[in-house]
Amino acid sequence: MRVHIIGGGIIGLSSAWYLRKEGFEVTVIDAQDLKEGTSHGNAGMIVPSHFIPLAAPGVIAKGIKWMFSRKSPFYIKPRLSLELVEWLWTFYRSCSHAHVERAMPVLRDYNLWSRQLYSELASHPDFRFCFEQKGILMLFKEAKTEAEEFELADQAAELGLEAQKLSAAATQALEPGLRLDVRGSVYFPGDAHLYPNLLIRQLTTALKSQGVEFLTGAAVTDFDTVNGKISRLQLSTGQVVPVEKVVLAAGSWSAGLMKKLGLKLLLQDGKGYSVTLSSPEKRPGIPALLSEAKVAVTPMGDDLRIGGTLEISNFSPQVDRLRFQGIMESLPRYYPELNSGWQDLSKVWHGYRPCSPDGLPYMGFSKKHDNLLVATGHAMMGLSLGPATGRMVADLMIGKQPEVKLDLFDPARF
Ligand SMILES: Cc1cc2nc3c(=O)[nH]c(=O)nc-3n(C[C@H](O)[C@H](O)[C@H](O)COP(=O)(O)OP(=O)(O)OC[C@H]3O[C@@H](n4cnc5c(N)ncnc54)[C@H](O)[C@@H]3O)c2cc1C
């Protein structure tokens, strides 16, 4: 049987990998050329430490404050859109303790499973994508953030995840080669990182050598349906492709495609930026999140990537100069020896995180079209959750119960 996957980001490619392992014929269809999308320029962090969903108590108050600062890490571009209003309302309603309590153990298991699958992939002879498990430091400068991060560390410990509360001196001891200016940190030794551009390139090559077919530069523009099934995909190239099973893994664009099928999927694009410094003279050895600035700093191979901001932008391709400056200016506040003088906006990468309003992915078969499997909405954790999602897609296709419970991920839950 052949499965057609719409979208060749980390979710689509991981699905292709595990579907192929189960003996399916696979075609990946992508509107772009698989060279620079959201799954390429992200911060490369594999994060069991991220067990709190984006929708959580306290987030709205922070978000409102950030909306009024031109250099803050969060912004919603105002626009008249019923979908945006419904998304915001659902986000508001999801920011509850009950929601967080339900989501935490599931996100923990999903991320740990995915990290395990990454370490298996990394030992495969086809792959050298700089996977390293050195942990992640949550660096902070302020007492208020310290209290928040230490509370998170306690919650992590309750969930059985290792989290070390470190003083400034203990943090510096982990980064002996680079001066830090922080109040302290929480160290999550179980987190990992990799070089996403290498991963995506190598995964694509490996899949091609295993006979996976790629149709690139071909956007799915519409669907033909017969008796509750998708029968054909219409492509921007004019091709009409008969299908048996379809996986929708088109990231932030998935909502538009679902709409064509008469299905609602609340999803907004969370635009973010990154720059990659090639072999800088100085760089940290351990990836870090700069807690107040919400900036990710990741050593990748010999390079250093700095990324941040979440702008709900309606797919605006523009780089917001001030917001990007906000990212770069935060860097020397935590690492005084690192330069923030990056000016060349043409080298700034941007990508769109597929954000659901409760901060949880959409995973599962459609009830309306039973040959359609939805796999998207992974927001800030799509890279991290890629392999486990791909494995889940394959499990669902062969009728096996996946290792992680899917109850919270129903694509029709809103
Ligand atoms: C600045 C930044 C930093 C990040 N850091 C991290 C991190 O450290 N760790 C982490 O886990 N996650 C991180 N993320 C999030 C992560 O990058 C995303 O969650 C993930 O890449 C989403 O993957 P995807 O496959 O769902 O979507 P995408 O990578 O967006 O892939 C979707 C694909 O679908 C294709 N497509 C769209 N429409 C159509 C159509 N009509 N027909 C055919 N194809 C179509 C697109 O061309 C695209 O290639 C970060 C994101 C950003 C922006």
The ligand as a MOL file (V3000), in Angstrom:
LIG
                    3D

  0  0  0     0  0            999 V3000
M  V30 BEGIN CTAB
M  V30 COUNTS 53 58 0 0 0
M  V30 BEGIN ATOM
M  V30 1 C 13.1590 29.9610 15.7500 0
M  V30 2 C 12.6520 28.5570 15.9700 0
M  V30 3 C 13.3120 27.7290 16.8530 0
M  V30 4 C 12.8290 26.4360 17.0990 0
M  V30 5 N 13.5370 25.6110 17.9070 0
M  V30 6 C 13.0970 24.3570 18.1550 0
M  V30 7 C 13.8300 23.4640 18.9860 0
M  V30 8 O 14.9020 23.8120 19.4970 0
M  V30 9 N 13.3360 22.2280 19.2290 0
M  V30 10 C 12.1440 21.8180 18.6800 0
M  V30 11 O 11.7270 20.6990 18.9490 0
M  V30 12 N 11.4420 22.6160 17.8310 0
M  V30 13 C 11.8910 23.8760 17.5670 0
M  V30 14 N 11.1790 24.6980 16.7430 0
M  V30 15 C 9.8910 24.2140 16.1950 0
M  V30 16 C 10.0980 23.2690 15.0290 0
M  V30 17 O 10.9940 23.8460 14.1120 0
M  V30 18 C 8.7580 22.9860 14.3570 0
M  V30 19 O 7.8220 22.5370 15.3160 0
M  V30 20 C 8.8990 21.8800 13.3120 0
M  V30 21 O 9.9180 22.1970 12.4050 0
M  V30 22 C 7.5870 21.6860 12.5660 0
M  V30 23 O 7.7940 20.6440 11.6460 0
M  V30 24 P 6.6760 20.2070 10.6080 0
M  V30 25 O 7.2060 19.0860 9.8330 0
M  V30 26 O 5.3820 20.0580 11.3330 0
M  V30 27 O 6.4430 21.5130 9.7010 0
M  V30 28 P 7.4020 22.1780 8.6070 0
M  V30 29 O 8.8260 21.9630 8.9130 0
M  V30 30 O 6.9040 23.5740 8.4610 0
M  V30 31 O 7.0690 21.3440 7.3220 0
M  V30 32 C 5.8350 21.4830 6.6670 0
M  V30 33 C 6.1000 21.3150 5.1840 0
M  V30 34 O 4.8360 21.3020 4.5130 0
M  V30 35 C 5.0130 21.9230 3.2740 0
M  V30 36 N 3.7080 22.3760 2.7710 0
M  V30 37 C 2.9530 23.3930 3.2240 0
M  V30 38 N 1.8260 23.4950 2.4940 0
M  V30 39 C 1.8680 22.5150 1.5740 0
M  V30 40 C 0.9910 22.1160 0.5290 0
M  V30 41 N -0.1690 22.7470 0.2900 0
M  V30 42 N 1.3500 21.0690 -0.2500 0
M  V30 43 C 2.5370 20.4210 -0.0310 0
M  V30 44 N 3.4020 20.7730 0.9440 0
M  V30 45 C 3.0660 21.7970 1.7410 0
M  V30 46 C 5.9500 23.0860 3.5600 0
M  V30 47 O 6.6070 23.5050 2.3770 0
M  V30 48 C 6.8990 22.4580 4.5750 0
M  V30 49 O 8.0670 21.9500 3.9900 0
M  V30 50 C 11.6440 25.9920 16.4560 0
M  V30 51 C 10.9980 26.8170 15.5290 0
M  V30 52 C 11.4830 28.0890 15.2850 0
M  V30 53 C 10.7740 28.9530 14.2840 0
M  V30 END ATOM
M  V30 BEGIN BOND
M  V30 1 1 1 2
M  V30 2 1 2 3
M  V30 3 2 2 52
M  V30 4 2 3 4
M  V30 5 1 4 5
M  V30 6 1 4 50
M  V30 7 2 5 6
M  V30 8 1 6 7
M  V30 9 1 6 13
M  V30 10 2 7 8
M  V30 11 1 7 9
M  V30 12 1 9 10
M  V30 13 2 10 11
M  V30 14 1 10 12
M  V30 15 2 12 13
M  V30 16 1 13 14
M  V30 17 1 14 15
M  V30 18 1 14 50
M  V30 19 1 15 16
M  V30 20 1 16 17
M  V30 21 1 16 18
M  V30 22 1 18 19
M  V30 23 1 18 20
M  V30 24 1 20 21
M  V30 25 1 20 22
M  V30 26 1 22 23
M  V30 27 1 23 24
M  V30 28 2 24 25
M  V30 29 1 24 26
M  V30 30 1 24 27
M  V30 31 1 27 28
M  V30 32 2 28 29
M  V30 33 1 28 30
M  V30 34 1 28 31
M  V30 35 1 31 32
M  V30 36 1 32 33
M  V30 37 1 33 34
M  V30 38 1 33 48
M  V30 39 1 34 35
M  V30 40 1 35 36
M  V30 41 1 35 46
M  V30 42 1 36 37
M  V30 43 1 36 45
M  V30 44 2 37 38
M  V30 45 1 38 39
M  V30 46 1 39 40
M  V30 47 2 39 45
M  V30 48 1 40 41
M  V30 49 2 40 42
M  V30 50 1 42 43
M  V30 51 2 43 44
M  V30 52 1 44 45
M  V30 53 1 46 47
M  V30 54 1 46 48
M  V30 55 1 48 49
M  V30 56 2 50 51
M  V30 57 1 51 52
M  V30 58 1 52 53
M  V30 END BOND
M  V30 END CTAB
M  END
